[in-house]
């Protein structure tokens, strides 16, 4: 039975009912029914209602304090989809109705916040802005993450900008592909999702690792097992691409160069490989934090190789604290490709002479940069000796096999030279004539730099980086070279 009666209410009582009137869209009958339900609960257990009201009158009660603590410690994590749906409900069909629902919720106890929105289209927006204002920034940020996740899934809007000022939190969103939209939400609000997921999966592992990093003051290096095995196996250049490729989810040659540099700057300091890196237009300045000169050189070589595999040619200059990586002209890419394409020769070793002449011809118009030119000489020389090693089935180099190799390569370098042992661990060379250097002016200087790079790579490949090559009487006849081999 429906009983209809007239009710008289003063302005004072209507004001008290305003939150419920808004909630029920002005339906006063629905408001009265809810008031009666609340009154019925109060009559059943009046003491519980008194305790509830007493607690809510306090600015900080158990429930609100717990909520604030939880949200503060959830920064960097996203609410799950079920939670978002429970908060927003099923009646939202537009940006304005979402704003209305959020304000209804924001007016409830504990929250004390309000939401304003703007969009170019209420039903099918291409962009939107939400501003959340409230006394607690952790609550504001949490609600922003709820909004971002909801509109990403329902309107395909991705986060382009977030801003926190005083007691308000603003998010700007633009329409995009689903994956990109959801990715932007994770990037801005769920950046610790993966970390916490792994932490909960393997708490024993991470409690030990984190504790160790703390005790070591983060003075640690993280490398892949393959790289570690390569180091133990004595490889000069252990595989260094694994981590950066996994981090970027692409093969190294498919990562855009600008993104690649940013990823290096983000990843390698965290891995402990370097301290920091500054990215400039045509150079990288690497703060390495190493003390051993040989280690610094190997690190520089590793970066040269990584950048080359990504499609850019750099030369490296090292110092006590820095490695300066300078980007080289486009001709460097062509030179690198030409060297990589060198194949073992079925005909005599001297036939590499034609390949050498082509490379030197391309270097004629390149600005004179000794490190750059020597680096290509090193690449060329390494390719030569590797191919010779394979052809002659050389397992281990000694002074005798190396001298024989040097004598056979005289024709490649266009030299009239004599090589011999002058002690157990020292090889001496007397170069009486070098057609690529002598009487060639500036080109001769460039050619000499290139040939030095060749010799350095031969010695390093055959006997290790601790071996030394010393050039005497440069530019004069005869030119003398001393090669000190690494002792056993």
C-alpha positions as CSV (number, residue, x, y, z in Angstrom):
1,X,0.0,0.0,0.0
2,X,1.3,3.5,-0.9
3,X,0.4,6.2,1.6
4,X,0.6,9.7,0.3
5,X,1.0,12.6,2.8
6,X,2.1,16.2,2.6
7,X,5.3,17.0,4.5
8,X,6.3,20.4,5.7
9,X,10.1,21.1,6.0
10,X,11.8,24.3,6.8
11,X,14.9,25.6,4.9
12,X,17.1,24.4,7.8
13,X,16.0,20.7,7.3
14,X,16.2,20.9,3.6
15,X,19.8,22.0,3.8
16,X,20.6,19.0,5.9
17,X,19.1,16.8,3.3
18,X,21.0,18.4,0.4
19,X,23.6,15.6,0.0
20,X,20.9,12.9,-0.2
21,X,18.7,15.0,-2.5
22,X,21.7,15.4,-4.9
23,X,22.4,11.6,-4.6
24,X,18.8,10.8,-5.6
25,X,18.6,13.4,-8.4
26,X,16.0,15.5,-6.5
27,X,13.6,12.6,-5.8
28,X,12.4,13.5,-2.3
29,X,10.5,10.3,-1.8
30,X,13.8,8.3,-2.3
31,X,15.5,10.6,0.2
32,X,12.7,10.0,2.8
33,X,13.0,6.2,2.3
34,X,16.7,6.3,2.9
35,X,16.3,8.4,6.0
36,X,13.8,5.9,7.4
37,X,16.2,3.1,6.7
38,X,18.9,4.9,8.7
39,X,16.5,5.6,11.5
40,X,15.5,2.0,11.6
41,X,19.2,1.0,12.0
42,X,19.5,3.5,14.8
43,X,16.5,2.2,16.7
44,X,17.9,-1.4,16.5
45,X,21.3,-0.5,17.9
46,X,21.4,3.1,19.1
47,X,24.8,2.7,20.8
48,X,26.6,1.7,17.6
49,X,25.2,4.8,15.8
50,X,26.4,7.0,18.6
51,X,29.9,5.5,18.4
52,X,30.0,5.9,14.7
53,X,28.9,9.6,14.8
54,X,31.4,10.3,17.6
55,X,34.2,8.8,15.5
56,X,33.3,10.6,12.4
57,X,33.3,14.0,14.2
58,X,37.0,13.5,14.8
59,X,39.4,14.7,12.0
60,X,41.5,11.6,12.4
61,X,39.7,8.4,13.3
62,X,40.9,4.8,12.9
63,X,39.3,4.3,9.5
64,X,40.4,7.6,7.9
65,X,44.0,7.2,9.3
66,X,44.2,3.6,8.0
67,X,42.9,4.7,4.6
68,X,45.4,7.6,4.3
69,X,48.3,5.3,5.4
70,X,47.4,2.7,2.9
71,X,47.1,5.1,0.0
72,X,50.3,6.8,0.9
73,X,52.1,3.4,0.6
74,X,50.3,2.5,-2.6
75,X,52.0,5.2,-4.6
76,X,53.3,3.7,-7.9
77,X,50.7,0.9,-7.9
78,X,47.5,0.8,-9.8
79,X,44.0,-0.2,-8.5
80,X,42.7,-3.4,-10.1
81,X,39.8,-3.2,-12.6
82,X,37.3,-4.6,-10.1
83,X,38.1,-1.8,-7.6
84,X,37.8,0.9,-10.2
85,X,34.4,-0.5,-11.3
86,X,33.2,-0.7,-7.7
87,X,34.2,3.0,-7.1
88,X,32.7,4.4,-10.2
89,X,29.7,2.1,-10.6
90,X,27.7,1.3,-13.7
91,X,25.7,4.5,-14.3
92,X,28.5,6.5,-15.9
93,X,28.0,7.1,-19.7
94,X,29.9,10.3,-20.3
95,X,32.7,12.6,-19.0
96,X,30.2,14.8,-17.2
97,X,28.4,11.8,-15.6
98,X,31.8,10.5,-14.5
99,X,32.5,13.9,-12.9
100,X,29.1,13.8,-11.1
101,X,29.7,10.3,-9.8
102,X,33.2,11.2,-8.5
103,X,31.8,14.3,-6.7
104,X,29.1,12.2,-5.1
105,X,31.8,9.9,-3.8
106,X,34.1,12.8,-3.0
107,X,31.5,14.3,-0.7
108,X,31.3,11.2,1.4
109,X,33.1,10.9,4.7
110,X,36.9,10.3,4.6
111,X,37.4,11.7,1.1
112,X,36.6,15.4,1.3
113,X,37.5,16.2,-2.3
114,X,35.9,17.5,-5.5
115,X,36.5,16.9,-9.2
116,X,36.2,19.1,-12.2
117,X,36.4,17.9,-15.8
118,X,36.6,19.4,-19.3
119,X,36.6,17.6,-22.7
120,X,36.0,18.4,-26.4
121,X,33.2,15.9,-26.5
122,X,31.1,14.6,-23.6
123,X,30.2,11.2,-25.0
124,X,33.2,10.5,-27.4
125,X,36.1,12.6,-26.2
126,X,39.4,13.0,-28.0
127,X,40.9,14.8,-25.0
128,X,40.0,15.5,-21.4
129,X,41.3,17.3,-18.3
130,X,40.5,16.3,-14.8
131,X,41.3,18.3,-11.7
132,X,41.0,16.7,-8.3
133,X,41.0,19.1,-5.3
134,X,41.2,17.9,-1.7
135,X,43.1,18.3,1.5
136,X,45.1,15.1,1.2
137,X,47.4,14.7,-1.8
138,X,47.7,10.9,-1.5
139,X,43.9,10.7,-1.8
140,X,44.0,13.1,-4.8
141,X,46.7,11.0,-6.5
142,X,44.8,7.7,-5.9
143,X,41.6,9.1,-7.3
144,X,43.6,10.4,-10.3
145,X,44.8,6.8,-11.0
146,X,41.3,5.5,-10.8
147,X,40.1,8.1,-13.3
148,X,43.1,7.5,-15.6
149,X,42.5,3.7,-15.6
150,X,38.8,4.1,-16.2
151,X,39.0,6.5,-19.1
152,X,41.9,4.6,-20.7
153,X,39.8,1.4,-20.8
154,X,36.4,3.1,-21.7
155,X,37.4,6.1,-23.8
156,X,40.9,5.1,-25.0
157,X,42.4,8.3,-23.5
158,X,46.1,8.2,-22.5
159,X,47.9,10.3,-19.9
160,X,50.0,13.1,-21.5
161,X,50.7,15.2,-18.5
162,X,50.2,15.2,-14.7
163,X,50.7,18.1,-12.3
164,X,50.4,18.4,-8.6
165,X,50.0,21.9,-7.2
166,X,49.2,22.8,-3.6
167,X,46.0,20.8,-2.8
168,X,45.0,19.9,-6.4
169,X,46.1,17.2,-8.8
170,X,45.6,17.6,-12.6
171,X,45.8,15.0,-15.3
172,X,45.6,15.7,-19.1
173,X,44.6,12.9,-21.4
174,X,44.5,12.5,-25.2
175,X,43.0,9.7,-27.3
176,X,45.3,7.0,-28.7
177,X,45.6,3.3,-29.3
178,X,44.6,1.0,-26.4
179,X,48.0,-0.3,-25.6
180,X,49.6,3.2,-25.7
181,X,46.8,4.6,-23.5
182,X,47.1,1.9,-20.9
183,X,50.9,2.1,-21.1
184,X,50.8,5.8,-20.2
185,X,48.7,5.1,-17.2
186,X,51.2,2.4,-16.0
187,X,54.1,4.8,-16.7
188,X,52.6,7.6,-14.6
189,X,50.7,5.8,-11.9
190,X,51.8,2.1,-11.9
191,X,55.6,2.4,-12.2
192,X,56.1,0.1,-9.3
193,X,53.7,-2.6,-10.4
194,X,56.4,-4.9,-11.8
195,X,58.7,-4.4,-8.8
196,X,56.1,-5.2,-6.2
197,X,54.9,-8.2,-8.2
198,X,58.4,-9.7,-8.1
199,X,58.9,-8.7,-4.5
200,X,55.8,-10.7,-3.5
201,X,56.8,-13.7,-5.7
202,X,60.3,-14.0,-4.2
203,X,60.4,-12.2,-0.9
204,X,63.4,-14.2,0.4
205,X,65.5,-13.4,-2.7
206,X,64.7,-9.7,-2.7
207,X,65.1,-9.1,1.0
208,X,68.7,-10.5,0.7
209,X,69.5,-8.6,-2.5
210,X,68.1,-5.3,-1.2
211,X,69.9,-5.8,2.1
212,X,73.2,-6.4,0.3
213,X,72.8,-3.4,-1.9
214,X,72.1,-1.2,1.2
215,X,75.2,-2.6,3.0
216,X,77.3,-2.1,-0.1
217,X,76.0,1.4,-0.4
218,X,74.8,0.4,-4.0
219,X,78.4,0.0,-5.1
220,X,77.5,-3.1,-7.1
221,X,77.4,-4.1,-10.7
222,X,74.6,-6.3,-12.2
223,X,75.4,-8.1,-15.4
224,X,73.9,-11.1,-17.3
225,X,75.1,-14.6,-16.7
226,X,76.4,-14.7,-20.3
227,X,78.5,-11.6,-19.8
228,X,79.8,-13.1,-16.5
229,X,80.8,-16.3,-18.2
230,X,82.5,-14.4,-20.9
231,X,84.6,-12.5,-18.4
232,X,85.6,-15.7,-16.6
233,X,86.4,-17.3,-20.0
234,X,88.9,-14.4,-20.7
235,X,87.0,-12.9,-23.6
236,X,88.2,-9.5,-24.5
237,X,84.7,-8.2,-25.3
238,X,82.0,-10.2,-23.4
239,X,78.5,-10.0,-24.9
240,X,77.1,-6.7,-23.7
241,X,73.9,-6.4,-25.7
242,X,71.7,-8.8,-23.7
243,X,70.5,-6.5,-20.9
244,X,69.9,-3.5,-23.0
245,X,67.9,-5.5,-25.5
246,X,65.8,-7.1,-22.8
247,X,65.3,-3.7,-21.2
248,X,64.0,-2.2,-24.5
249,X,62.2,-5.4,-25.7
250,X,63.9,-5.0,-29.2
251,X,67.1,-6.2,-30.9
252,X,69.7,-3.5,-30.6
253,X,69.6,-2.6,-34.3
254,X,65.9,-1.9,-34.1
255,X,65.9,0.5,-31.2
256,X,65.6,4.2,-32.4
257,X,69.0,5.9,-31.7
258,X,67.6,8.7,-29.6
259,X,65.6,6.2,-27.5
260,X,68.7,4.0,-27.2
261,X,70.8,6.8,-25.7
262,X,68.1,7.6,-23.2
263,X,67.8,3.9,-22.2
264,X,71.5,3.7,-21.7
265,X,71.4,6.8,-19.5
266,X,68.5,5.2,-17.5
267,X,69.8,1.6,-17.3
268,X,73.5,1.5,-17.0
269,X,73.9,3.7,-13.9
270,X,71.3,1.5,-12.1
271,X,73.2,-1.6,-13.2
272,X,76.4,0.0,-11.6
273,X,78.3,-0.2,-14.9
274,X,78.8,3.6,-15.0
275,X,78.1,6.5,-12.6
276,X,76.3,8.8,-15.0
277,X,76.1,9.9,-18.6
278,X,75.4,13.3,-20.2
279,X,73.8,13.2,-23.6
280,X,74.7,16.1,-25.9
281,X,73.9,16.6,-29.6
282,X,77.0,15.0,-31.0
283,X,78.7,13.4,-28.0
284,X,78.2,11.4,-24.8
285,X,80.1,12.2,-21.6
286,X,80.3,9.0,-19.5
287,X,81.3,9.4,-15.8
288,X,82.7,5.9,-15.4
289,X,83.9,5.7,-11.7
290,X,86.7,3.2,-12.6
291,X,90.4,3.3,-11.5
292,X,92.2,0.7,-13.7
293,X,93.3,2.2,-17.0
294,X,92.8,-1.2,-18.8
295,X,89.3,-1.5,-17.4
296,X,88.4,2.1,-18.6
297,X,89.7,1.3,-22.1
298,X,87.6,-1.9,-22.3
299,X,84.6,0.0,-21.1
300,X,85.1,2.6,-23.8
301,X,85.5,-0.2,-26.4
302,X,82.2,-1.7,-25.2
303,X,80.3,1.5,-25.7
304,X,81.9,2.0,-29.1
305,X,80.7,-1.5,-30.1
306,X,77.2,-1.0,-28.6
307,X,76.7,2.3,-30.4
308,X,78.0,0.8,-33.6
309,X,75.5,-2.1,-33.4
310,X,72.8,0.5,-32.9
311,X,73.8,2.2,-36.1
312,X,76.0,5.1,-34.9
313,X,79.7,5.5,-35.2
314,X,81.5,7.1,-32.2
315,X,85.2,7.4,-31.2
316,X,86.2,7.3,-27.6
317,X,88.7,9.5,-25.7
318,X,89.4,8.3,-22.1
319,X,90.6,10.2,-19.0
320,X,90.8,9.4,-15.3
321,X,87.2,10.2,-14.7
322,X,85.5,10.5,-18.1
323,X,85.0,8.7,-21.4
324,X,84.2,11.2,-24.1
325,X,82.2,9.6,-27.0
326,X,82.2,11.8,-30.1
327,X,79.8,11.0,-32.9
328,X,81.7,10.6,-36.2
329,X,80.7,11.5,-39.8
330,X,78.3,9.4,-41.8
331,X,81.2,8.0,-43.6
332,X,81.9,6.0,-40.5
333,X,78.9,3.8,-41.1
334,X,80.1,3.0,-44.6
335,X,83.6,2.2,-43.4
336,X,82.2,-0.1,-40.7
337,X,80.0,-1.9,-43.2
338,X,83.0,-2.3,-45.6
339,X,85.1,-3.8,-42.8
340,X,82.4,-6.1,-41.6
341,X,82.0,-7.5,-45.2
342,X,85.6,-8.5,-45.4
343,X,85.8,-12.3,-46.0
344,X,88.7,-14.7,-45.7
345,X,90.8,-14.7,-48.8
346,X,91.3,-17.8,-50.8
347,X,94.0,-16.0,-52.7
348,X,97.2,-14.7,-50.8
349,X,96.9,-12.3,-47.8
350,X,98.3,-9.5,-50.0
351,X,95.0,-9.1,-51.7
352,X,93.7,-7.2,-48.6
353,X,95.8,-4.4,-50.0
354,X,93.0,-3.4,-52.4
355,X,90.5,-3.3,-49.5
356,X,92.9,-1.1,-47.5
357,X,93.3,1.3,-50.4
358,X,89.5,1.7,-50.7
359,X,89.2,2.5,-47.0
360,X,92.1,5.0,-47.0
361,X,90.6,6.7,-50.1
362,X,87.3,7.3,-48.2
363,X,89.3,8.8,-45.2
364,X,90.9,11.5,-47.4
365,X,88.1,14.0,-46.8
366,X,87.4,13.1,-43.2
367,X,88.6,15.7,-40.6
368,X,91.8,14.5,-38.9
369,X,90.8,12.8,-35.7
370,X,93.4,10.4,-34.6
371,X,91.2,8.3,-32.3
372,X,88.5,8.0,-35.0
373,X,91.0,7.0,-37.7
374,X,92.9,4.5,-35.4
375,X,89.6,2.9,-34.4
376,X,88.8,2.0,-38.0
377,X,92.4,0.8,-38.5
378,X,91.8,-1.4,-35.4
379,X,88.5,-2.8,-36.9
380,X,90.3,-3.6,-40.2
381,X,93.3,-5.1,-38.5
382,X,91.1,-7.3,-36.2
383,X,89.2,-8.6,-39.2
384,X,92.4,-9.5,-41.0
385,X,94.0,-11.4,-38.2
386,X,90.8,-13.2,-37.3
387,X,90.5,-14.4,-40.9
388,X,94.2,-15.4,-41.1
389,X,93.8,-17.2,-37.8
390,X,90.9,-19.2,-39.1
391,X,92.6,-20.0,-42.4
392,X,95.9,-21.1,-40.8
393,X,94.1,-22.9,-37.9
394,X,96.1,-21.1,-35.3
395,X,94.9,-22.0,-31.8
396,X,97.5,-19.9,-29.9
397,X,99.8,-17.2,-31.0
398,X,103.5,-17.1,-30.1
399,X,106.4,-14.8,-31.1
400,X,107.3,-17.1,-34.1
401,X,103.8,-17.3,-35.6
402,X,103.3,-13.6,-35.1
403,X,106.5,-12.6,-36.8
404,X,105.6,-14.8,-39.7
405,X,102.2,-13.1,-39.9
406,X,103.9,-9.7,-39.8
407,X,106.2,-10.6,-42.6
408,X,103.3,-11.8,-44.8
409,X,101.4,-8.6,-44.2
410,X,104.2,-6.3,-45.4
411,X,102.6,-6.5,-48.9
412,X,99.2,-5.5,-47.5
413,X,100.6,-2.4,-45.8
414,X,103.0,-1.6,-48.7
415,X,106.0,-1.8,-46.4
416,X,109.6,-2.8,-46.7
417,X,110.1,-4.1,-43.2
418,X,112.1,-6.6,-41.2
419,X,110.8,-8.3,-38.1
420,X,112.7,-10.3,-35.4
421,X,112.9,-11.3,-31.8
422,X,115.4,-9.3,-29.8
423,X,114.5,-11.0,-26.5
424,X,112.1,-13.6,-25.2
425,X,109.1,-11.3,-24.9
426,X,110.1,-8.4,-27.3
427,X,109.6,-8.2,-31.1
428,X,111.4,-5.5,-33.0
429,X,110.4,-4.2,-36.5
430,X,112.5,-1.9,-38.7
431,X,110.3,-0.3,-41.5
432,X,112.7,1.0,-44.1
433,X,109.9,2.2,-46.5
434,X,106.1,2.7,-46.2
435,X,104.6,3.7,-49.6
436,X,101.2,4.6,-48.0
437,X,102.9,7.1,-45.6
438,X,106.1,8.5,-47.1
439,X,105.7,11.4,-49.5
440,X,101.9,11.5,-49.2
441,X,101.5,14.8,-47.3
442,X,98.3,15.0,-45.1
443,X,97.1,11.8,-46.6
444,X,100.3,10.1,-45.3
445,X,99.6,11.3,-41.8
446,X,96.1,9.9,-42.0
447,X,97.4,6.6,-43.4
448,X,100.0,6.4,-40.6
449,X,97.2,6.8,-37.9
450,X,95.2,4.0,-39.7
451,X,98.2,1.6,-39.8
452,X,98.9,2.2,-36.1
453,X,95.4,1.1,-35.4
454,X,96.0,-2.0,-37.4
455,X,99.2,-2.9,-35.5
456,X,97.5,-2.2,-32.1
457,X,94.6,-4.5,-32.9
458,X,97.0,-7.3,-34.1
459,X,99.0,-7.2,-30.9
460,X,95.9,-7.0,-28.7
461,X,94.2,-9.9,-30.5
462,X,97.2,-12.2,-30.4
463,X,98.6,-11.5,-27.0
464,X,96.0,-9.5,-25.0
465,X,95.5,-5.9,-24.0
466,X,98.4,-5.9,-21.5
467,X,100.9,-6.2,-24.5
468,X,102.4,-2.9,-25.6
469,X,103.3,-1.4,-29.0
470,X,105.8,1.4,-29.0
471,X,106.6,3.5,-32.2
472,X,110.0,5.1,-32.5
473,X,111.5,7.5,-35.1
474,X,108.1,8.2,-36.6
475,X,108.2,10.0,-40.0
476,X,111.8,9.0,-40.5
477,X,113.5,6.2,-42.2
478,X,113.8,3.7,-40.8
479,X,110.7,3.7,-38.5
480,X,111.1,1.3,-35.6
481,X,108.4,-0.6,-33.7
482,X,108.9,-2.5,-30.4
483,X,106.2,-5.0,-29.4
484,X,106.4,-6.0,-25.7
485,X,104.4,-9.3,-25.3
486,X,102.4,-10.0,-22.2
487,X,104.3,-12.4,-19.9
488,X,102.7,-15.8,-18.9
